[in-house]
Amino acid sequence: MGEQQIFQPLTKEDKVTVVIYRIGIVLSAVIISLAAYMMLNSLKHPADSSLSLKFNILLFSLYISVGMSVFSIHLYIGKFKRILKKIYYISVASLAILLIVGKGSVLGVVAGKPYGTLLLIPLSLCLGFITAKEAFCFKLTEGYLLALIMPFYLLLFSVRMLSFEGTAYGLLLIAFMLLFFTFRKVFMPIHYDIGDKSAYT
């Protein structure tokens, strides 16, 4: 993409898919910000019995928001979109594993088992693909950084190189970067995301 001129008139489908794509990005940024706030708050109130339920709700919401962007993204190369969808399907399968192993409590597996955090990496790759695509197309440099930092952050936590406090502040950093990225992306004209449809493969 990265085209700033209008090549063809935009159809209703073009407009709807771009809006869905961008709503997915906005929701992902908001959800990750809420997760960072929840983690920081849990440092002050570690005995919060509703933490597991809140984590589940936020994680399910994040899967939905990322999925919205994955299935409505516009890419010239269809192969990339098919790969992105496959990674998303893997992330959904990983979520199912987390739910089965944790007997409905994802937080228990993510916090207690090293492989629990690794199972979240496919989802972070999906979101990272989206931010990297935007970085490539529109020079949103923070998109590249997010694509690298998010899976690396999960990897560090999985091998317990981050304390819980470090994990909370790390997620806060990611949230700030994602909000900055989102603010720069969502106000672009809709036709920027469509480009030249005759070049789609």
C-alpha positions in Angstrom: 0.0 0.0 0.0 1.3 3.4 0.9 -0.6 5.0 -1.9 -2.0 8.5 -1.2 -3.8 9.0 -4.4 -7.2 7.7 -5.4 -6.9 5.1 -8.2 -10.5 3.9 -8.4 -13.7 5.1 -6.8 -14.2 3.6 -3.3 -17.0 1.1 -3.0 -19.1 0.6 0.1 -17.2 -2.6 0.8 -13.9 -0.7 0.6 -15.1 1.9 3.1 -16.6 -0.7 5.5 -13.5 -2.9 5.5 -11.2 0.0 6.2 -13.4 1.2 9.1 -13.5 -2.4 10.6 -9.7 -2.7 10.1 -9.1 0.6 11.9 -11.6 -0.1 14.7 -9.7 -3.3 15.3 -6.5 -1.3 15.7 -8.2 1.2 18.1 -9.7 -1.6 20.2 -6.4 -3.5 20.4 -4.7 -0.4 21.7 -7.4 0.3 24.2 -7.5 -3.3 25.4 -3.7 -3.5 25.9 -3.8 -0.2 27.7 -6.5 -1.6 30.1 -4.4 -4.7 30.6 -1.4 -2.6 31.5 -3.5 -0.6 34.0 -4.9 -3.8 35.5 -1.4 -5.2 36.0 -0.1 -2.0 37.6 -3.2 -1.9 39.8 -2.6 -5.5 40.9 0.8 -4.4 42.3 -1.2 -2.4 44.8 -4.0 -4.9 45.2 -2.4 -8.4 44.7 -5.4 -10.2 46.4 -7.9 -9.1 43.7 -10.1 -12.2 43.3 -11.6 -10.9 40.1 -8.2 -10.6 38.3 -8.5 -13.9 36.5 -12.0 -13.1 35.1 -10.8 -9.6 34.0 -7.8 -11.1 32.3 -10.0 -13.6 30.4 -12.4 -10.8 29.2 -9.5 -8.6 28.0 -7.8 -11.4 26.3 -10.9 -12.6 24.5 -11.6 -9.0 23.5 -8.1 -8.7 22.1 -8.5 -11.8 20.0 -11.7 -10.3 18.5 -10.1 -6.9 17.9 -7.0 -8.3 16.3 -9.2 -10.7 14.2 -11.2 -7.7 13.0 -8.0 -6.2 11.6 -6.6 -9.5 10.3 -9.7 -10.3 8.2 -10.2 -6.8 6.8 -6.6 -5.8 6.1 -5.9 -4.7 2.5 -2.7 -6.0 1.0 -1.4 -6.1 -2.6 0.1 -9.5 -2.1 -2.6 -12.0 -1.3 -0.1 -14.6 -0.1 0.8 -12.3 2.8 -2.9 -12.1 3.9 -3.3 -15.9 3.7 -0.2 -16.3 5.9 -1.5 -13.7 8.3 -4.8 -15.6 8.6 -3.0 -18.9 9.2 -1.0 -17.3 12.1 -4.3 -16.0 13.5 -5.8 -19.5 13.3 -2.8 -20.8 15.2 -3.3 -18.1 17.8 -6.9 -19.2 18.3 -5.8 -22.8 18.6 -3.3 -21.6 21.2 -6.0 -19.9 23.1 -8.0 -23.1 23.1 -5.0 -24.9 24.7 -4.7 -22.2 27.4 -8.4 -22.6 28.2 -8.2 -26.4 28.4 -5.1 -26.5 30.4 -6.2 -23.7 32.7 -9.7 -25.1 33.0 -11.1 -21.8 31.9 -8.5 -19.6 33.7 -6.0 -18.4 31.2 -4.2 -16.2 33.7 -3.2 -19.2 35.8 -1.4 -20.8 32.9 0.2 -17.6 31.5 1.5 -16.6 35.0 2.4 -20.1 36.2 3.7 -22.0 33.2 6.5 -20.8 30.9 4.8 -22.2 27.8 1.6 -20.3 28.7 3.2 -17.0 27.6 4.7 -18.6 24.5 1.1 -19.5 23.4 0.3 -15.8 23.2 3.1 -15.1 20.7 1.1 -16.0 17.6 -1.4 -13.3 18.5 1.4 -10.8 19.1 2.8 -11.7 15.6 -0.6 -10.9 14.1 -0.7 -7.5 15.7 2.9 -7.0 14.9 2.4 -7.8 11.3 -0.3 -5.1 11.2 1.9 -2.5 12.8 4.9 -3.4 10.6 2.7 -3.2 7.5 1.6 0.3 8.4 5.2 1.2 9.2 6.3 0.0 5.8 3.5 1.8 4.0 3.3 5.0 5.8 6.6 5.4 7.6 5.1 4.8 11.1 8.5 3.8 12.6 7.0 2.8 15.9 5.1 0.0 14.0 8.4 -1.8 13.3 9.4 -1.4 17.0 6.1 -2.8 18.2 6.4 -5.8 15.8 9.8 -6.6 17.4 9.1 -5.7 21.0 5.7 -7.5 21.5 6.9 -11.1 20.9 10.3 -10.4 22.5 8.5 -9.1 25.6 6.4 -12.3 25.8 9.6 -14.4 25.3 11.4 -12.6 28.1 8.4 -13.2 30.5 8.2 -16.9 29.5 11.8 -17.5 30.6 11.2 -15.4 33.8 13.7 -12.7 32.9 11.1 -10.1 33.9 9.7 -9.6 37.3 5.9 -9.1 37.7 6.6 -5.4 38.2 8.9 -5.3 35.1 6.2 -7.1 33.1 3.6 -4.5 34.1 5.8 -1.6 33.1 6.8 -3.4 29.9 3.2 -3.7 29.0 2.6 -0.1 29.8 5.4 0.9 27.4 3.9 -1.3 24.7 0.5 0.3 25.4 1.9 3.9 25.0 3.6 3.0 21.7 0.5 1.3 20.4 -1.7 4.3 21.4 0.8 6.6 19.6 0.8 4.4 16.5 -3.0 4.2 16.6 -3.4 8.0 16.8 -1.2 8.5 13.8 -2.9 5.8 11.8 -6.7 6.1 12.3 -7.0 9.7 11.1 -5.6 9.0 7.6 -8.0 9.3 4.7 -9.8 6.0 4.0 -8.4 5.6 0.4 -4.9 5.4 1.8 -5.6 1.8 2.9 -7.1 0.7 -0.5 -4.4 1.9 -2.9 -4.5 0.5 -6.5 -6.9 -2.4 -6.5 -5.7 -3.5 -9.9 -2.4 -4.4 -8.3 -4.0 -6.9 -5.9 -3.0 -10.5 -6.3 
